[in-house]
Amino acid sequence: MEENITVAQSAPPSKLDEELEKGFVQSVIEQPKLLDELAKQLVTLSLAIPGLYATVLKFVSGDAAVVCSVKLIAGAFICWFLAMLLSLGSLIPRKWKVDRTILRRNEVATKGQPLSVEEFFMASASYKRNLLIAACLLCFTGICLAGLTIFNT
């Protein structure tokens, strides 16, 4: 009885493959940092927009600068305030349950199970991204509402 055994040949990964892997890992690690930078910009924007709004209202309407729709301007300021809170919320460190001995796993961690190191970076970025998307939408909505108050005077 003769068995045919095939031996798979292997070779170390090429330099290009190693660099691609390093780049991928670096991009996963950098995502939360980049989102933190975006959050800082959104906080600055959320603080600056009300002052800019008052300035534009004064220039457009002159000395008779009065907001006609209190509901619209209240909505705008509420949107800006919520956008700032969400942006700040994305900057506040969150506790994650992470098993540092597991770098990467094939299946996603179930609820209550500690995350792998890779899952931690992905979950952190996803959490921040969701908060910042909501913050951006609220900020834009506030700008639109404020614009309506200026041009409806």
C-alpha positions, 0 to 999 in steps of 0.5 A: 500500500503506497501513500502519496504524500504531498509536501506543501512548499512554503517560503517566508513572506516577501518584504512587500507582504510584510509591509502590507501587514504592517500598514494594515495593523498600523491603520487599525491602531491609528483609527481611534486616534484619527477619530479623536482628532475629528472629535476635537475639531467638532468640539471647536466647531460647536463652540465657535458656530454660535458666535459666528451665527451672532456675527452673521445675524448682525451683518445681515440684519444690521442694528435691527438684528432680531431672531424671528423664530425662537423655535428655529434658533432654539433647535439650532442651539440644542443641536449644537449643544448635543453635537458638542456633548457627543463629540466630548463623549467620543473623547472620554475613555471607555472601559473595554473588557479585553483579553490581552493574550488573544491578539486576533480570533477567527470568530467575533467575541460573543456578548460578555466575552472579552475582546481580542486586541484587534477587536478592541481597536475595531470596537473603539473606532466603531464606537467613536465613529457612531458618536461622531456621525451623529455629532456631525449630523446634529451640527449640520442640522443646527447650521441649517436651522440657524440659516433659516432664521437669518434668511427668514427675517 
